Amino acid sequence: MSQAQASRIELIKKVLKELHEGKSLGELKEKYSDLLSTITSLEIVMVEQELVKEGVPITDILKLCDLHVELFRKALSTRGLSNIPIGHPLDLLIRENELLLKQADALGLYSSLIADALSKGSINEALSSLSNAASLLNTLRREIRLHYRKNQMLIFPYLERRGIVAIPRVLWGREDQVVVKMRELSKDLSEGIKEGSASERLKALLNSMQQLVMEITDLIFRENKILYPAVWALFSEGEWAAIAEIAEDMGYIVEVSGREWKPSAKPVLPFEISESIPPEKISLLPDEFKAFALSSRVTPDSYSVEKPGDLRLETGFLTPEEVEGIFRSLPIEVTYADSNNRVRFFSESEISGGFVRAKTILGRRLEYCHPPRLEQYVSRVVEQVKKGVDKYRVFWTKLGDRVIRVIVAPVKNREGGLLGVLEVVEDLTEVVNNPEEVRRKIVVL
């Protein structure tokens, strides 16, 4: 460590100690504005390690997390993001990042505690901190995946539609690396705790943990300092309205009550956009975003997803020919009967067949499509799912040597009104007869 860096570390420690003594974050930010505006994630980890060695209580060191978040907010205000309405999707995404940053800082703290315990030769103390780190990591894994999913599914498509493809691909790649590393580290931590690992093994885990903290923190800063200021400048009210609707279904990792923002525009999905980025919006983009995204000619995506003759469905558009082709390509077969128990549709799979059916069953009563010995049973099951006694019913049977799963479920409209009943037939012979072979084929994505 250079003399200059060592001096900065000591100064950051001084800031934290003054915070512990009762000075406000606002007072400290004003007093040490130059230092705090340039503090790095590496320096925060180094400060944590120093404080642990000095015997500073964990509760005091964790105040670094709050300080880190406050620095975050200050950096964002310089990017024109200081007036986002409470409850706006971007407000909630930024608040999610604040929570993730605190958790990443806390994970870094545990890595410091483990390093200190190892330096003293206390394996038991190191394992105790390792157990706490594993618990925190499991929480962080769940929450960070949900946060990233909203970026990937809600933010990136609007950028791609504008012809900005490189940034979403790079960020998604980095996010995916973090998710994979978190999964691997979580497994390694669990094994380390069970085995009561030796110090060399723990040192390797410690290095992996510290590297992960750096990568998570780096991504948070990229989002808050580059991605979010850019989309704030680019996206319309209608786009945010659509994002808000879908994000609500996906869920947030922060409290969402007390919202002040209500969209005044109709939701606009990415495929409904067909405009280039106007010069006045380009001028508002962060320099890093402009340099990366607009370094070459950006051509908006003008592909028209809706075609003449399409069926307009809740989740997309399909021609009748595509509908039939999709059903043939599914590894299941379905039979649909309306609210009067009359068969109106059935599918035939080219991958995995089920029971024999023919066009002559169209209009037939559903229970008459089964042997008389099963008629009353089928009628009773259908009525139970129609009335909501059962959410759905699952049955297993055999067709020759094949093992068949049958699911009977109600079909409802968006308002919950009953439309009919669906019978789904699936050949699960391979799964039932060769479970170990199926397990070997499982790929964790």
N, C-alpha and C positions, 0 to 999 in steps of 0.2 A: 504494500500500500504506500503510495506517495505521501510526502509530507502535507501537500495541499489537500489530498483526500482525507488524510487522518484528521486534519484541522476541521474539515467539513463535518466529519462524523462526530467529533467532539461538540461542534456547534449544534448539530441536530439533537444530540443528547441533552444539551443545555436547554433547548426549546422544550423538549418533553418534560424535563424536570420542573421547568417554570409552569408548565401546564398542570403538573401534579401539585404544585404549590398554590394553585388556585387562580392563576391568570387565565383570562378568557382566550378562546381561539381567535376572536377578532383582534384582541390586543397583540397577540403573538404574530398574527399574520401581518399586521401593520409594522411591527417592530422588525420582523425578519423577512419581509416581503421578497427581497432578492434571493435569499437562500431557499425559501420555501417554494418559489416558482420554478426552481431548477432541480429540486430533490428527485432522485431516481429510485426505482424499485430496489436495485442492488444496495444502495446506501441504507434503505430502510431495513433490509435483512441484516446488514452489517451492524447497524445500530442495535437491533434486537439482540444479536449475539453478544455485543459488548455489555448491554444492560443485564442480560441473563448472568454473565460472568460476575457482574458487580453485585448480584443478589437482589436486583430490583424485583418487587412482586409482579406476578403475571398480570394482575388487574391494572397495574400502572402501565406496564408495557403495552397492553391492549389499547391504551389511549392513543397509541400511534395510529391505530386503525381509524379512529375518529379524525385525527389530524390529517391523515391521508385523504379521507373523503372530503374534508373541507378544502384541501388543496385542489381536489378534483373540481369542486364547484367553482373555485376561483378561475381555474383554467378554462372552464366552459363559458364563463361570463365574457371572456375575451374573444370567444368564438361566436358571439351573437346569440347565445342560447340561454340568456338570463330571464326571458319573459315567456317561457313555455307555460301554457295554462295547466293548472293542476288537473290531473286525470287524463291529459292528452297522452296518446300512446307513446310519444317520445319522452314525455315526463316519466312515465312508468318504466320505460326501458332504461333510462338513465338512473332512476332510483334502484332498479334491479342491479345495475352495475355497481352502485354504491354498496349494496349488500354483498355482492360477490367479491368486491374489493376488500371489504372487512373480513370476509371468510378466508380469502387468500392470504391476507396479512396474518390472520390467526394461525393458518397452516404454517406460514413462515416462522411464526413464533415457536410453534411446537418443534420445528426442525432445529431451532436454536437451543431449545431445552434438551433435545436429544444429543446435540453436539456437545453441550456442556456436561451432560451426564457421562458421555463416553470419555471425555477428557479427564474425568475424575475416576473412571473405571467402574462406574456404577451401572451395570447392565440392567438390573431390576428397575432402576429409576428411568433409564432410557426406554425400556419396554412399556412402562406405565405411560410415558408421554407418547409413545408409538400408538398405544391403544386409543388415546384421546385423539390423536391425529387421524387414525383410521375412521373413527366415528364422524369426525368433522368432514373428512374427505367424502364419505358416503352421502352426506347431506349436500355437499357442494356439487357432487356429480349429478344428482337429480336436478338441482336447481339450475346449474349451468347449461345442461342439455336443453331444458325448457327455454331458457333465455336465447341460446343459439338458434333453436328451432324457429323462433319468431323472426330473427334476422334472416334466416335462410328461406323461409316460406313466405314472409310478408314484406320484407324490405328489399331483398335482392331482386325479385321479379320486376319491380318497378324500375330499378336501375337498368336491368337487362333490356327491358322494353325500350328504353331510351338509347340503347346501343352501348351502354357502359357495362361491359362484360368482365373485364380483367379484375376489377376490384372485388366483385362478389365471388369470383372463383378463388382468388388468393385468400380472402378472408375465410371463406368456407373451408378451404384446405387447412388453414391454421387452426380453425375451430375444431375440425375433425381430428387433427393431431393432438390437441389438448384432450379431447374426449377419449381417444384411444390410450393416451398416456395415463389419464386418470383411472381408466378401467384396469390397466396393467399394474399401476401403483397400488390400487385398492387390493388387488389379488396378492401382490407381494407383501403388503403390510399385514394382511390376514395370516399369510403363511409365516411371516416373521414372528408374529405374536404367538402363534401356536407352537412354533419350534423353539421359542426362547433364544432367538438368534444370537450368535457371537458378535463381537464388536465390528469385525470386518464386514459382515453382512449388513449390520445396522448402518455403517458408514455409507455403503452403496445405496441403501434406501434413503438415507439422509440427502445424498446428492441428487437423487431422482426427485425427491420432494421439493428441494430448493429450486431445481430447474423448472419444475411444474409451476411453482408460485410465480417465477419470473415470466413464464409464457402466458399464464392467465392474466397477470397484471399488464403485460404488454398489449394483449388483445383488448383489454378494457380501455386502455388509453387510446388505442387505434380507433375503437368505436366512438368514444366520447369526443375525441379531438378532431377526428377526420370524417368518419362515416356519418354520425348523427348531425353534425353541422351541415354536411352536404345535403342530406335528404331533407332537412328542415328548410333549406333554401329551394330545393327542387320540387318537392311534392305539393300537390294541391290539397285543398280542404276535402274534396271528394275522395282522394286517395287515402287520406288519413281516416276518413269515415269508414272506408272498406277495411282498412287495417285494424281499426278499433273493433269492428264487428267480429272479425275472425280471431283476433287476439283474445277477445272475451271468452270465446269457446275454448281456446288453447289453454288459457289461464296465465296468471302472473305469479311471481314468487314474492311480491310485496303487497301490502294492504292497498286496496283500490277504492275504499270508501271515501266520501267527501269530495267527489269530483266536481270541478267547476266547468270543465270543457264539455260542450255538446256541439257536435258538428252541425253546420247549417247547410251543408251540401249533400246531394245524393251520392251514395257510395260509387266509386269508380274503380274498376278492376284493371289490372295491367293491360289486358288485351283490348281494352277500350281506349287506350292512349295511342295516338299516332302523330306525335309532335316532336320536332327537334328542340334542343335546349336553347331557349332564347338568350341573346348576349347579356341581358340584364341579370339573368339568373346565374350565368357562368361567372359573372363578376363577384357574386356572393359566395362562391365555393371556396373552401379552404385551399390554400396554395398546393398542399400535398395531394389533394384530390384532383385538382386541375392538372397537375403535372403528370399524374399517373393515368387518369381516365381520359384526358383530352389530348394526350401527346400525339395521337394520330387521329385521322378523320373518324368521327363517331357517326355511324349510320343507324338511325332508329329502326327497331324491329317493326315492320309493317305487315307481318303475316296476319291474315284474317282467319281467325279460328272458327268463326260461324259461317257455314256454307248454306247456299239456297236449298230449301227442303229439309233443313235440320229440325229435329225435335229439340225444343229449348227445355232443358232439364235444370233442376236446381243446381247441379254441380257441373254443368257443361252442355255440350251440343253433340248430337249424334244423328246420322242418317239412319233410316230403317234398316238399310243394308248393314251398317256398322253394328247396330244393335244385335241383329241376328248372328253376325260374325263373332261378336264378343261372347254371346251365350254359347256358341259352338266351341269356343276356345277355352271355356272355363272347365276346371276339373270336377265340376259338380253339375247336377241336373236339378231343375226346379219345376214345380207344378204350382200354378197360382189359381186359386178359386176366389170368386168375389164374395161379398157379404151374404149372398144367397146360397153359398156353397156350390156354385156352378163353376166348373173349370173353364177359364178363359185363355189360359196360356200354359205351355210347357216348353222346356228346352231339351236339346239333345247334345251331349258333350262328345267331341271327337277325341278327348283325352281319356276320360274315365266314364264308362256307362253305368246306368243304374237299372231301374225296373223298366220292363217293356211298356211303352205307351204308343198310342197312335192318334192321328188327327180326329178319329171318331170319338175321342173322349171330350172334345170341345163342346161345352154346353151340358155335359153330364154332371150329375151330383157327385161331389168329391168322395163321399163314403161309398158310392157304387163302383168306384175305381179300385176297390179292395175286395177280397173274398168275403162272402156273407158272414163267415164266422168272426170277422174283424169289424163288421159294419158298425155295430153299436159302440165298440171301443173307439173307433176312429171318430164317430160322431161326438162322443163324450169329450175326447181330447180336443177336437176342433172347437167345441163350445167353450171349454175351459180357457183356451188361449184367447178366444174372441172376447170373453167376458173379463179377461185380465186376472183370472184365478192363478194362472201360470204365465210368466213372462214369455216362456217358450218351453217346449218339451223336446227331450232328446231320447231317441230309441236306437238300439243296436240290434241288427238281425244278420242273417246269412243268406246269400244268394249263391247256391252251389258252394264252391270253396272260398268265395269272396266274403269279406266282412264289411257290412254296410252300416253307416251311421245315417239316421234320419232325424231331421230337425223340423218341427212344426212350429211356426211363429206367426203372430198376427202382423198384418200389413196396415200401417196407419198413415194418414196424411200429416202435414206439418202441424196441424191444430190438434192432433191426437185422435181424430175421427177414424173409425174402423173402415177400411176399404175391402179387406178380405183376409185370406190365409195363404201362407206360403209353405210348401213342403219341399225341403232341401235334402237331396240324396247324394251321399259322398262315399266313394270306395276308399276305405282306410285299411285294406288288407295288409299292405306293406308295413304300416305303422304298428298295427297290432301284432303281426307275426314276426317282425324283425325290429323290435324297438332299439336294440343296441346298434344295429347297422344305421338306423335313422339318426341316432345320437351322434354317431361318428361323422355323419354328413353335415351336421349343424355348423354353420359358419357365423361367427359373431361379427356383425357389421359395425 
